[in-house]
Amino acid sequence: MASTKQKQAARKNLEKARAAQHARAEGKRAPARNSAGMSTSQKNDLPDSAFAFPEERKEPLTDARHVRNAVARFQQVEGVSDAERDRAWQRIRRAADRFDVELSEQDWREIGR
């Protein structure tokens, strides 16, 4: 079950998405959507630095949708140490700032609380 902070962040993200959609409908420039996702060859062409977990090449951080997905699946990544998770969380936070994604958690240990 989602916490109050997560619900608030989700509402803000929905408001941003609706505003972008409205702007596109009026013919204004708005962030493009990439609904098709990334192909395997595109993912293979990414540098290691484009991933939250570069050694494992897991959780690409190429757009807002991938950043939200990386947070949602963060706890599912296996075989990594806490130090690697700390570094991955730092990468996710930087990507969230770059793509204007609101995170309710300050630390990866808060996910799911």
CORCOR-V562747 format. One record per residue. N is the residue number from 1. RES is the residue in three letters. D_LAST is the distance of its C-alpha to the last C-alpha in whole Angstrom. Layout:
n=N res=RES d_last=D_LAST
n=N res=RES d_last=D_LAST
This chain:
n=1 res=MET d_last=9
n=2 res=ALA d_last=8
n=3 res=SER d_last=7
n=4 res=THR d_last=10
n=5 res=LYS d_last=10
n=6 res=GLN d_last=10
n=7 res=LYS d_last=12
n=8 res=GLN d_last=14
n=9 res=ALA d_last=14
n=10 res=ALA d_last=15
n=11 res=ARG d_last=18
n=12 res=LYS d_last=19
n=13 res=ASN d_last=20
n=14 res=LEU d_last=21
n=15 res=GLU d_last=24
n=16 res=LYS d_last=25
n=17 res=ALA d_last=25
n=18 res=ARG d_last=28
n=19 res=ALA d_last=29
n=20 res=ALA d_last=30
n=21 res=GLN d_last=31
n=22 res=HIS d_last=34
n=23 res=ALA d_last=35
n=24 res=ARG d_last=36
n=25 res=ALA d_last=38
n=26 res=GLU d_last=40
n=27 res=GLY d_last=41
n=28 res=LYS d_last=39
n=29 res=ARG d_last=37
n=30 res=ALA d_last=34
n=31 res=PRO d_last=31
n=32 res=ALA d_last=32
n=33 res=ARG d_last=30
n=34 res=ASN d_last=31
n=35 res=SER d_last=30
n=36 res=ALA d_last=32
n=37 res=GLY d_last=29
n=38 res=MET d_last=30
n=39 res=SER d_last=33
n=40 res=THR d_last=33
n=41 res=SER d_last=36
n=42 res=GLN d_last=34
n=43 res=LYS d_last=31
n=44 res=ASN d_last=34
n=45 res=ASP d_last=35
n=46 res=LEU d_last=32
n=47 res=PRO d_last=32
n=48 res=ASP d_last=30
n=49 res=SER d_last=29
n=50 res=ALA d_last=27
n=51 res=PHE d_last=25
n=52 res=ALA d_last=21
n=53 res=PHE d_last=22
n=54 res=PRO d_last=26
n=55 res=GLU d_last=28
n=56 res=GLU d_last=26
n=57 res=ARG d_last=27
n=58 res=LYS d_last=23
n=59 res=GLU d_last=21
n=60 res=PRO d_last=24
n=61 res=LEU d_last=23
n=62 res=THR d_last=26
n=63 res=ASP d_last=25
n=64 res=ALA d_last=22
n=65 res=ARG d_last=22
n=66 res=HIS d_last=22
n=67 res=VAL d_last=19
n=68 res=ARG d_last=17
n=69 res=ASN d_last=17
n=70 res=ALA d_last=17
n=71 res=VAL d_last=13
n=72 res=ALA d_last=13
n=73 res=ARG d_last=15
n=74 res=PHE d_last=14
n=75 res=GLN d_last=12
n=76 res=GLN d_last=15
n=77 res=VAL d_last=18
n=78 res=GLU d_last=20
n=79 res=GLY d_last=22
n=80 res=VAL d_last=21
n=81 res=SER d_last=20
n=82 res=ASP d_last=18
n=83 res=ALA d_last=20
n=84 res=GLU d_last=21
n=85 res=ARG d_last=17
n=86 res=ASP d_last=17
n=87 res=ARG d_last=21
n=88 res=ALA d_last=19
n=89 res=TRP d_last=16
n=90 res=GLN d_last=19
n=91 res=ARG d_last=21
n=92 res=ILE d_last=18
n=93 res=ARG d_last=18
n=94 res=ARG d_last=22
n=95 res=ALA d_last=22
n=96 res=ALA d_last=20
n=97 res=ASP d_last=22
n=98 res=ARG d_last=25
n=99 res=PHE d_last=24
n=100 res=ASP d_last=23
n=101 res=VAL d_last=19
n=102 res=GLU d_last=17
n=103 res=LEU d_last=13
n=104 res=SER d_last=11
n=105 res=GLU d_last=9
n=106 res=GLN d_last=12
n=107 res=ASP d_last=11
n=108 res=TRP d_last=10
n=109 res=ARG d_last=8
n=110 res=GLU d_last=6
n=111 res=ILE d_last=6
n=112 res=GLY d_last=4
n=113 res=ARG d_last=0
